[in-house]
Amino acid sequence: MITERNMTAIKRTSVSLLKTLTIIAVAIPILNSTAMAQTNLQENAWCISSPIEGAWIFSVDNGPVSFVALASFSAGGVFFGTGSLDRVIPVSTLTGSWKCNGRNRFDSTSYFFAFDAAGNAVGMLKTDQTFSLTSRNELVGAALVYSCNLQGENCVSVTPAPGKITGRRIVVEE
């Protein structure tokens, strides 16, 4: 039989259980946030040293077109590049930005002008690239190319599949 005394004990137990569940509900997201923050700190630690910084020689296989390129990843996230076909297919130097995207993973976005036979800029091309360092002095990557208006807007893909990139660091010879 349920008495008033039993009812009071049930209420106290319910309130105690509710408090415990509330504490658990608050603690789990905090612990999860801490674990995520530690993971982000570990990934950011890899990014602080920026092992991709420097100059590279790329071999680019873009399906029917293959070429060699020179690229530089500068401190602060600045990317520059030029290719062996830049005078055959008149385009400017690639100018863009790069960022670390985890341990030995990097992304870059670059823009460059395309010119007509008279040397007039007729459009802008954009390339989105991803890179993975396979060793201190070697990388692999992929690139997609887009055709844009002269302001770098309204871009449309011109590559059906990502081009393949392999690279080796230019090392100072002593």
N, C-alpha and C positions, 0 to 999 in steps of 0.2 A: 504494500500500500504506500502511496506517495503522501508523505507528510510535508508540513511546511518546512521542517528541518531538512528533509531530503531535497526539497525544491531549492532551498538556499544553497545547499552543497552543489547541486547541479548547475545553478547559475554561476557560482564561483568557479567551478571547473570550466564552464563554457567561456567565461570572461578570460580566464587564464589561458585557455586554448586559443582564443581569438588574439590575445596579446602575442603569444608565441608565433602564431601564423603571420601576424603583421610584421614582427621582427624578421622572420625568415623572408617574407616578401620584399622587405626593404633591403636586406643584406645580400640577397642573390644578385640583383642588378649591380650593386656596388662591387661585389667580388668579381663579377663578370667584367665590369668596366676596368677594374684594376688589372685583370689578366689581359684584356685587350690593350690597355695602355702600355703594359710591359712588352707585349708583342710588337706594338708600334714603335716603342723605344728601341727595341732590338733591330727592327728593320731600319729605323732612322739612323742608328749607329753605323750601319753599313753605308748609308747614303752620305753621312758626314764626310767620310774619307774620299768619296767620289772617285772610285778606281777607274772610271771610264775617261776621266779628264786626260787630255792630250791629243795628239794627232794620229790619224789612222789612214791606212790604205785599204779601200774596200774593193771587192769584186762583187759586182751587182749583176744578177741574172734575172731579167724582167721578161721572161718568156722569149719572144723573138728578138729582143734587144739585150745584149750584154755589154758591159763597159766597166772601166776602172774609175774610181773616184777617190778624191782626197777629202777628208773630213776632220774637223776639229771640235772637240768638246771642251769649252772653256769654263773656268770657275764662274759661278753665278748662273749657270744654265744657258750659256750662249752657244749656239751651234752654227758652224759655217761649213760649206762643202762646195766642191766643184767636180765636174766629171770629164772624162776623156772625150765625150761626144758634144761638149758644150759649144764648140765652134761649128760642128757639123749640123746640129740642131740648135740654132742660136738661142741660148738661154743665159740668164745671169747667174751669178753665184747664189747658192742656196743660203738663206739666212733664216735662222729660227731659234727655237728654245728646246732644251732638254731637261728631263727630271729623272731622278731615281725613283724606281717603282718597286723597290724591294731589293733583297740581297742579289747583287750582280745582274739586276734587271733595270733597263732604262728605256724611256720613251722620248721621242722627239717629234716636233712638228716644224716644218720648214716651208718657206715660200720662195719662189723665184719667178722672174719675168720670162715670158716667151716673146721673141721678136720676129717681125716679118723680114723679108729680104732687104728692105730699105733701112732696117735697124729700128723700126718703131715698135714699142711695146704693144702687143695685141691681146695679151691675156696674162694671167698669173697661174702658175701651177703650185699645188700644195702637195707635200708628201708627209705622211704619218708613218713613222718608223718605230719598231721595237727592237731592242738589242738585249742579248744575254752574253755576259762575259763567260767564256769557256775556260780561260786561264788569264793570267795577268796581261798577256799581250795578244790575246786572240778573242774574237767575238763572232757571233752569228746573229742574224736578224732578218727582219721582213719589212717590206715597205709597200704601201698603197699610194697611188698617185691620183690626184684630182685636178681637173681643169676648172678655173675660177675666172671671174671678171677681174678687171684691173685693180679693184679694191680688195681682192682676196675673198670675195663673198660669192654666194650662189654656186658653190663648188659641186661638181659632178664627177663621180669616179670614172677614170679612164683605164683602170687596170682591173680585169675580171678576177684576178687572183693576186695575192701578195707576191712581190718580187723577193728573191732570196739574196741575202747579203752575207758575205764572209769578210772578216777584216783582221788585219794585223797592225799592231801598234808600231808607229815610227819611233825607234829607239835611238837615242844619241850614241853615235859611235865614238869611241875613245881611242 
